[in-house]
Amino acid sequence: MRFDVVTLFPAIFDGYLTQSLLHKAIVRGLVDIQRHDLRDWAEQVPHHKVDDKPFGGGPGMLIQVEPTVTCVRDVDATGETPARKILLTPQGKRFDQRVAEDLATSERILLLCGRYEGFDQRVQDILEPEEISVGDYVLNGGEVAAMTIIDAVVRLLPGVLGDENSSRDDSFSRGNRLLEFPQYTRPREFEGHTVPDVLLSGDHAAIAAWRAEQTQIRTQDRRSDLLDEN
């Protein structure tokens, strides 16, 4: 899978792309992540300005339509297949595991990271991207949201995780929209807290039943709304 990230701050991704499972997936050729500095498409030099004050007044600055549309079209043309275009905005549909699973079926995704007060409305009108929000709050820019989407999608790709069952058992994953059961590892006892005996019994049927029960209990306690969806 290929990701194209259009951003004003490509260096934000430097550390993120060189760590952990994502870095291993890149090295192994399972995923390709390209960053594109929107300022490279600015006509105003030497400052490469891509923002301006909004018509009608108001606080802040808007990212201009011309460099954005030109950039997205140029980037899109560099691939063998057209990219699925996503604009990261608090006004978009809520990102969740269902959306991640849907995106994981794509060959190529272009993530458009906003800044300041967002984009000139004509960016949406002309490019018609999907609009996605990672939550009901406002970030300084779309870069962190882009990392969130990349992280959630990449781990669903075949070969990325060491154990393919890992993503299937996660909270919200595929047919399971409930919260994951509690898990334990060594030591068996710590500060008076012990591992449930059933997990040490070797009885796989009993362990499975306990985990299913704990999933229901945890979901009821923390996210009872999910029970209505299943």
Residue pairs with C-beta under 8 A, 6 or more apart in sequence:
1 30
1 31
1 32
1 104
1 106
1 107
1 108
1 109
1 153
1 154
1 157
2 31
2 32
2 33
2 34
2 79
2 83
2 107
2 108
2 109
3 31
3 32
3 33
3 34
3 108
3 109
3 110
3 111
3 150
4 34
4 36
4 75
4 76
4 78
4 79
4 83
4 108
4 109
4 110
4 111
5 13
5 33
5 34
5 35
5 36
5 110
5 111
5 113
5 143
5 146
6 36
6 38
6 68
6 71
6 72
6 75
6 110
6 111
6 112
6 113
7 13
7 35
7 36
7 37
7 38
7 113
7 141
7 142
7 143
7 146
8 37
8 38
8 39
8 50
8 63
8 113
8 115
8 141
9 113
9 115
9 141
9 143
10 35
10 36
10 37
12 143
13 33
13 35
13 143
13 147
16 22
16 147
17 23
17 26
17 33
21 154
21 155
21 160
21 161
22 31
22 150
22 151
22 154
24 160
25 31
25 154
25 157
25 159
25 160
26 32
26 33
28 159
30 154
30 157
30 158
30 159
30 160
31 154
31 157
31 160
33 150
34 75
36 71
36 75
38 50
38 63
38 67
38 68
38 71
39 48
39 50
39 67
40 48
40 71
41 50
41 67
41 68
41 70
41 71
41 74
42 48
42 49
42 50
42 67
43 66
43 67
50 63
50 64
50 67
50 68
51 61
51 62
51 63
51 64
51 115
51 116
52 61
52 62
52 64
53 61
53 62
54 60
54 61
54 62
54 117
58 117
59 117
60 116
60 117
61 116
61 117
62 116
62 117
62 118
62 119
62 120
63 114
63 115
63 116
63 118
63 119
63 120
63 123
64 120
65 119
65 120
65 122
65 123
65 126
68 112
68 119
68 120
68 123
68 127
69 122
69 123
69 126
69 127
72 85
72 110
72 112
72 127
75 83
75 110
76 82
76 83
76 85
76 110
79 108
81 107
81 108
82 108
83 108
83 109
83 110
84 103
84 106
84 108
84 109
84 110
84 130
85 110
85 112
85 127
85 128
85 129
85 130
86 103
86 109
86 110
86 111
86 112
86 129
86 130
86 131
86 132
86 149
87 112
87 114
87 119
87 123
87 124
87 127
87 129
87 130
87 131
87 132
88 111
88 112
88 113
88 114
88 132
88 133
88 134
88 142
88 145
88 146
88 149
89 114
89 118
89 131
89 132
89 133
89 142
90 133
90 136
90 137
90 138
91 131
91 133
92 130
92 131
92 132
92 133
93 99
93 130
93 131
93 132
93 133
94 133
94 135
94 136
95 132
95 133
95 134
95 135
95 145
95 148
95 149
95 152
96 172
97 152
97 170
97 171
97 172
97 173
97 177
98 172
99 132
100 149
100 152
100 153
100 156
101 156
101 173
101 174
103 109
103 149
103 153
104 153
104 156
104 157
109 149
109 153
110 129
111 142
111 146
111 149
111 150
112 119
112 123
112 129
112 142
113 141
113 142
113 143
113 145
113 146
114 141
114 142
115 140
115 141
115 142
123 129
124 131
132 145
132 149
133 145
134 144
134 145
134 148
134 149
139 145
154 160
155 161
155 167
156 167
158 164
161 167
167 173
168 174
168 176
169 176
169 180
170 176
170 180
171 178
171 179
171 180
176 215
177 226
177 229
177 230
178 215
178 216
178 218
178 219
178 226
178 227
178 230
179 215
179 218
179 219
179 222
179 223
179 226
180 215
180 218
181 210
181 211
181 212
181 214
181 215
181 218
182 214
182 218
184 195
184 196
184 199
188 194
188 195
188 200
189 195
196 210
198 206
198 207
198 210
199 207
199 210
201 207
216 227
219 226
219 227
220 227
